[in-house]
Amino acid sequence: MIENFHLPKNEVGRWAGITSAVFSLSQAVTGIFWGRASDRFGRKPVILTAMICVMASGLLLGFSQSLAMAIVARSLAGASNGNVGILRTTVAELVPQRELQPRAFSVMPLMWTIGSIFGPVFGGALANPAARYPKIFGNSFFTKFPYALPNLAASLFFLVGLAAGFLFLKVSILAPHAPIYSMTQETLETKKHKRDYGRVMGKAIMRAFDRRKSKSKNALSDNEQSASLLKHRRSSSASTMNDYDDFQPPQKPAQQKAPSYREVFSRQSNINLLTYTILALHSVAYDQLLPVFLHHPSQRNRASDPGVRLPFKFSGGFGIDSSRIGLLFTIYGVAGTIIQFLIFPPLARHYGVLNSLRTVTIVFPLVYLATPFTALIPDPLVQQTVMSLIMLVKCFAAIFAFPCTTILLTNSAVSLRVLGTLNGVATSVSAVGRAAGPAIGGAMFEVGAVKGWAILPWWVLAGFAMMGAVPVWWLVETEGFAGSLSRDESSDGEEQDDDAPEVHPHPGGRGGSENLAVGSLEAVPRDGEDDILLEDEGLLSTNSQLSRRMSRSNGSAAVR
């Protein structure tokens, strides 16, 4: 695309790098603001807003007709891409249990890997369609805008994601003692009283599809039993409502102040942020520098070259073409998908997230130190085979490192109130690393190529990887939100047990447990009745709260 702006050939690479860099720099500037916005306005609306902004900036890029317009579009795309941190926050709030986090946090990188494999394929096939498919697109709108079609196709994927998010995205409430309202979608304390009308529409759409399904006799029987139970439940509710004069429905929470930066930056959070930044710097730099190294011409006649002093002073790369490089990276991506979904979750769960991170941080420097010496292997087949093995080891280490760092960062947050801001900070600092890493690696590669030191860029990256391995040993694997929530729930249960009336056998010979069975039965959710909503002067309550009070009332009746 940069070449179509009629730039000199020797400047295309430089401007392509600048266009990529402004994306990361813009993301670094705005990541914190997106995180704080999610802590204030809620996760779901901010995620959907960011997706709309990214889609719009992609369309602007597709219709760009000048280099300046393309740079502005990429800058806006980076500024809108703070939803990455918010999505991590959402996953953390949905899955607070430590034993389930490796599986949950492997899903987002898995989707990213799949997109990285198929996205460039579709984008390359749809780019400049008037020249590629003149019989279909010749002398058309796409002659003037040769890169509009792939961005229009990407917008269709965005629209599907927006529709799915608006209609079906549900964020579970994790705050202890918090009322769970019908169709509620936010964990945020100040927003969880809001009703999610998108999910209301989604439920209605799903019910419309469900009604079209044929019903068997067993299904009809189940419906009759459900109707009987619901009728009994409603009659029981009506008969006991007079006993609840002292029941006060939960009030809307007061507006809370945004979390302070002192709350966000705890000691463990700061160490995690440092680790994450250095990891992004050297890992992304390696991935972007490797194709350049593989395409760089190999050095011939090393034995007779006076500038070569093995084993450290030499130059050159592999000298292979782009199709072979693409094949190597396809293998790299497919292997990453398998490792991400099948290998990482069980190993991280078995050995622990922190132990896994400490192990792979030792692997990174070894991979970087070994990479340049593959250029010395004389046989091309053996050379590419060894390089593929090194790439797989690096892929394994990166796939373990990033989710482990994300999990540890999430569990280091002192409160759910600061989690969005903390992940926004992580997005910003990692964007700085992703921008600085390729710049440093590219500069070192150029110096090494001129001076005859091919090992220079790789050993500089190894130095950064060694630096990043040091703070990992100061990290502590905390219990996360699941532990605090379980403690709060257990203390709440103890308080309820203290308040519960003592039940004695009924004089007629029937135990009070049979009377209590009605209340416990009513707490069992039925299919299609996730939340039974009781409305009293605009205030909402749930069936779980009502059932608990009904069980106490029935227990009191048994005592009487």
N, C-alpha and C positions, 0 to 999 in steps of 0.2 A: 504493500500500500504506500509506503514512504517513497518508493521508486516512482510512483505515478505522479508525484508532485514535482517532477522534473528537476531533481537535485543532482549534483555531480555524483558519480559513482563512488568516489572515495569519501563522501560525506553521508552516505545512506546509513552506514552502520552507526555513526555517531548520533545522528538524529533519531534513529530507531531506539538507541539506548536512552536518549533523553526523554522520548515519548513514554517509554516504559517506566523511567525513574519518577516522572511527575505523578504517575498513578500511586506509587508507594508513598511518595512524600505527601500527597493530598490525603491519603488514608491515615498517615501518621498525624496530620494536623487535626482531623475531624473524628478520629476514633473515640477519643474521650468524650466528646460532646454527644455522640450517638449513645454511648453507654449511660451517661447521666440522663439523657432523654428517656431511655428505657426504664431507668429507676424512678422517673417522675411520671411519665405518661403511660407506662405499661409496655410489656414486651411485644405483644402481637401488633398493635398499631404502628409501632416504630419499625418492626420487621417489614411489614407490608409497605410502609412509606419508603423505606430504603430500597426495596425491590423496584418500586415504580421509578424512583430516581435513577437507579442503575439502568433500567430498561430505556429510559429517555436518553441518558447519556450514550448508550450503545447506538441508538438510532441516529443521534447527532454525529457520532463517529462515522457511521455508514454513509451519511450524506455530506461528509466533509469534502471540500474541494480545494483546500489549502492546508499547508503544514500547520499554520497557526490554529486553524479550526480543529484539526486533529489533536493537537496538544491540549487545547481547551477541553475537548470532549473527554480525553483520557484523564485529565485532571478532575473533571466533574465525576467521572466514574469512580475514581479513587476516593473522592470526598464522600460519595454515596455508599461506599462499600464497608461502612462500619457495622453493618448487620451481621458480619461474621462473628464478632464478639458477642452480640446479643443472642445469636443462635446457640452459641456455647452456653450462655447463661440459661437459656430455656432448657437445654438438655440437662444441665446440672440440676435445675429445679424439678424436672420431671423424674430424674433418677438420682436420688440422694444416697442410695445404698452403695457402699463401697464395692461390694462383691459384684454389682451389676454395672458399675461405671466403665470398666474396660470395653464391654460389649457396646454400651451406649455411645461412648466417645469414639468408637471406631467407625461408626456409621457415616459421620460427616466427612472424614478423610477418604472413606471408601467412595462416596459419591463424587468427591473432588477428583479422585484418581480415574474413575470411569469417565467423568467429563473431560479430563485432560487427554484421555485416549481418543474419544470419539469427537470431541469438539473441534480440534484442528482438522480432522478428516472432513467433517461436514463443512467447516468454514472454507477450507481450501477448494472443495468441490463446487461450492456456490459462489466463490469470489470471481469477479469479472466475467459474468455469464455471457455477455454479448460477444466476447472474444472466444470463449470456450464452446458455446452452443449458439453459433450465429443463426442457425435455422429457426431457433425458438425465440432468442432474445435479441437478435440483430436489429439495429436501427430502432431501438426502443428506449424506454425510460432508463434502463440499466446501462446504456452506453454512456450517458452523462454521469451516472452514479454507479460505478462498477463494483463498489463494495457495500451497496445498500442491501442486496439480497441476503447475504449471510446474517446481517444484523436484524433484518426483518424476520428471518427464520428464528433467530434467537429470541426475538420478542414474543413469538408464539409460545415458546417454552416458558418465558416469564409469565405470560397470561395464564397458562395452565397452573403454574406455581402460585400465582396470586389468587386464583379461584379456589384452589385446594386449601390455601392458608386461610382465606376469608371464611370459607364454609365449614372447615373441619379442624383447623388447628385449635387444640385445647391445651391449656397450660394448667396443670393440676395445682391445687392450693396446698402448700406445705406448712404454712404457718400454724403452730400449735394453737388449739382452742379457737381456730378461725371457723366461722360458719361457712358451709359449702352451699352456695346458692345455686339454683337451677340455671344451667347454661352459663355459668361463670367461667372465665377463661384466664384470669390473671392471678399470679402469686403475689403481686405487689399489694402491700397492706392498704394503700390509699385507693386502689382501683378494683379490689376484688368484689366490691358491692355492685359494680357495673355489670349489666346484662349483655351478653355477647349475641347480638342480633344476627351476626353472620352464622354462628353455629345453630341458631334457631332455624334459619333458612336451610342449612345443611341437613338438620334433622328432618325437616319437612320433606326435602327432596328424597332422602333415604326412605322415609315412610311411604312416599308415593311409589317407589320402586318395589318396596316390600309387599305392598298390597297386590301387585300383579302376580306374585308367586302363588302357585296352587297350594291349597291347604289339605293335608291328610286328615284322617279321622283322629289320629293321635294329637295332631295340632289343635283340632276343634275341641277335643277333650281337655287339653291343657288350657285352652282359652276359657272354657266354662269354669274350670277350677280357679283360674286367675280372676275371673269376674266374680265368682263367689267369695274368694278371699278379699278382693278389693271392696266388695259390698260390705262384708263383715268389718273390714278395716275402717271404712267410712262411718258405719254405724257406731263402732266402738269409739271412733274419734269424736263423733257428735255427742255421745253419752258422757264423755269425760272432759269436754271442753270447759264446762263450768268449774272444773277443779283446777283450772290453770289461770285463775285470775291474777296470781302472783307472777306468772310467766311474762317476762319482758323480752320481746324479740331483739336480736342483736342490732345494735345501732351502727350506722355508718361510721367508719373510723375517721378521726380527725385528720386534717391535712398535715403531713409530716414534712419537716425540712429535708432538703436534699442532704445526703450523707457528706460529712466533711472529708477532706483529703487525709486527715489524720486517721480516720476510721478505715479508709481504703488501704493505706500504705502501712500495713503491719510488717514486722520483721520477716516473717515467712513469705508474705506476698512480695516484698522487695527482692528477696533472694530468687523467688520463682520468676519474677519479671526479668532480672538480670540473666538468669539461665535461658529463658525463652528468647531474649533478644540475641544473645550470642549464638544460640542454636539456629535461629532463622538466618543470621548473617552467613555462617560458614556453610550451612546445608544448601541454601538457595544459590549461593555463589558457586558451589561445586556443580550443581545441576546445570547452571547456565554456562559455566566454563568448559564443561566436558565436551559438548558438541564442537566447540572451537578447537579443542585439543585433538579430537578425533579427525577433524577435517584438515588440520594444519599439515603441510607437507612433511614427510619424514626426512630425516637427515641421512644422506648417503656418504659412503666412504669415511665412516667415523675413524677407522683405524689409521688412515693417512691424514686426517685433519689435525693440524697442530693446535687448534683451539679446543679440542676435545680432551678432557682429562677425566676418564672414568674412575670411579663410578658416579661422580656427582656433577661434573661439568660436561653437559651435552645439550643438544637442542633438537627440535623436531617433534612431530606428532605421529599420527597413523597414516594420514594422507588418503583416507577413504571417502567415498562420495556420500551425498546426502541420503540416497536410498538405503545404503547399508547402515548409516547412522540411524535412520528412521526405524529400521528393523531392530536394532539393538535397543532403542528406547521403547519400542512396542513390547518387547520381551520384558523390559524393565517395568513397564506399566502393568502388564498382566500379572507378573510375579508380585508386584506391590498389592494388587487387588486380592490375591489369594492370601498373602501374609496378613493383610489388614483385617480380613473377615474371619479367617479360619485359624490363624496361628496366634496373632496378638492377644485376643480376649482370653483364651484359656491359660496361656503362659503368664500374662500379667496378673490374672486372678490367682494363679498358683504361687508364683514367686513374689508377688507384691509389686505395686506400681513403682515405688521408690527404688527397690532393688533392680528392677528392670531398667530404669532410667540410668542408674549408676553404671550398669554394665555396658549399655550402648554408648555412653559418653566416652568410655575408654576405647571403643571400636572406631569412632570417627577419626581420631588422629592417625591410627594405623592405616586406615583406608586411604587417607590423603597422602601420607608419606609414601605408600606403595604405588600410587597411580602413575606418576611420571616414568617410573622404571619399566612400565609395560612397553614404552616406545623402543626399548633396547632389544626386545624379542625379535629375532630375524624372520621367523615364519609367520606370515599374515594370519593363517587360520588359528595357530596357537595364540598369537597375540590378541586376536579378537575374543577368543574363548576365555583367556585369562581376564581380559577387561570386563567381559560379561559377568564373570564370577565376582569380581570386585564391585561391580555395579549392584549386584544382588545383595552383597553384604551391606553396602551403603544403604540400599533400599530397606533392608531389614532393620538397620539401626534407626533410620529416619522415621519409619512407620511406628516403631516403639517409642521414640523420643518425643515426638510432638503430642500424641494423646496423653502420654504419661505426664508431661509438663502441664498440659491443660487440666488434667484431673487434680494434680497437686495444687495448682493455682486456684482452682475452684474451691477445694477443701480448705485453703488457707484464708478464705474470706471470713471476717469476724461476724458477718451478718448477711442474710439474704438481701438486705437493703442496699448493700454496697456491691453486690455481685455484678450488676450490669456495668457500673462504673469501672470496676476492677478489670472486667473483660474488655471494656473499651480502651483502658490504658494498655492492656496487653496487645490489642490490635495495633495501637499507635506505635509502641516501642518495637514490635516485631516488624512493622512496616519500615521503620528506620533501618533495622537490620537487613531487610530484604533489599532496600535501596542501596545501602552502603556496601554490602557484600559483593554483588556483581561489579560495582565500580572499582572496589579495591582489587578484586580478582582480575578484572580486565586490565587494569593498569600494571599489575605485577606480571601478567602474561606478556604484555607488550615489552616490558623491560627485559624479561627473561629471554624472549625471542631475539631481541637485539644483542644482548650481552652473551648469549649462548648458555643460559642457565634455565633449562626447561623445568627444573624442580622448584624454581622460585615461587610461582603462584600457589602451588600445591602445599609447599611447606609453610607458607604464610597462613594458609587456611588451617593447616595442622596446628599452628601456634594458637590461632583463635579457638580451635576445638579443645586444646589443652586448657586454655583459660576458662572455657565454659564448663569443663569437667570439675573444676575446683569447687565452685559454690554448691554443686550438687550434694557434696558431702556435708553441708551445713543444713540441708533440708530435713524436715521432720514430716513423716506421713501422719497427718492428723485424721481424726475419725470423720470429719466432714459434718454435713448437716444432719445425716441420719442419726448420729449419736445424740445430738442435742434434741432432735425431735422426739426420739424414743424416750429420753429422760423426761422431757416435758409431758409426754403422753402418760408415762408411768406414774408421775407425780399427780397428774390429773385423775388417773384411775384410782389412786389411793384416796384422794379427797372425796371422790364419788362413793367409794366403798364405805368411808367413814359416815357419809350422810345417808346411806341406804338404810331403810327400816329392817328390823329383824323379823323374819317370817316364821310363824309358828304353825303347826298343823291345824287344819280346820276342824271344828268340833264335830262335824259330820263325818269325819274320817278321811276327808280328801285333803291332801297336802296343798300348801300354798303354791307349790311349784307348778301345779296345773293351771292355776290362775295366772301365774307369771308367764306361762307358756304362750298366752295370747299376745302379750307385749313383745316377747322375743320373736314370735312368728312374724309380727308386723315389721320387724326391723330387717327381714330378709328381702332384698331387692328383687323385683320381678323383671323379666325381659321387657324392654320398652318403657320401664318406669325407673329410670336412673335417679330421678329426683321428683318427689311428689311435693308440689308447691302449695303452700297454704298462704292465702293473702288476707291480711287484716290491716286495713287502712294504709295500704301501700307497702307494708313491711313484710319481709319474706322469712320463712322458716323452713326447715327440712324435715323429712320424715324420720331421720335418725334422732333429732332432738325430741320430736313428739313421741316416738316410740319409747325412748328412755324414760320420759316422764309418765307415759302410760303404764310402763312396767312398774314404776314406783307406786302409782296409784292403785294398780291391781294388787300389788303386794300389800299395800295398806288396807285394802278391802279384805284381803285374806286374814290379816291380823284382826280386823274388826269382826 
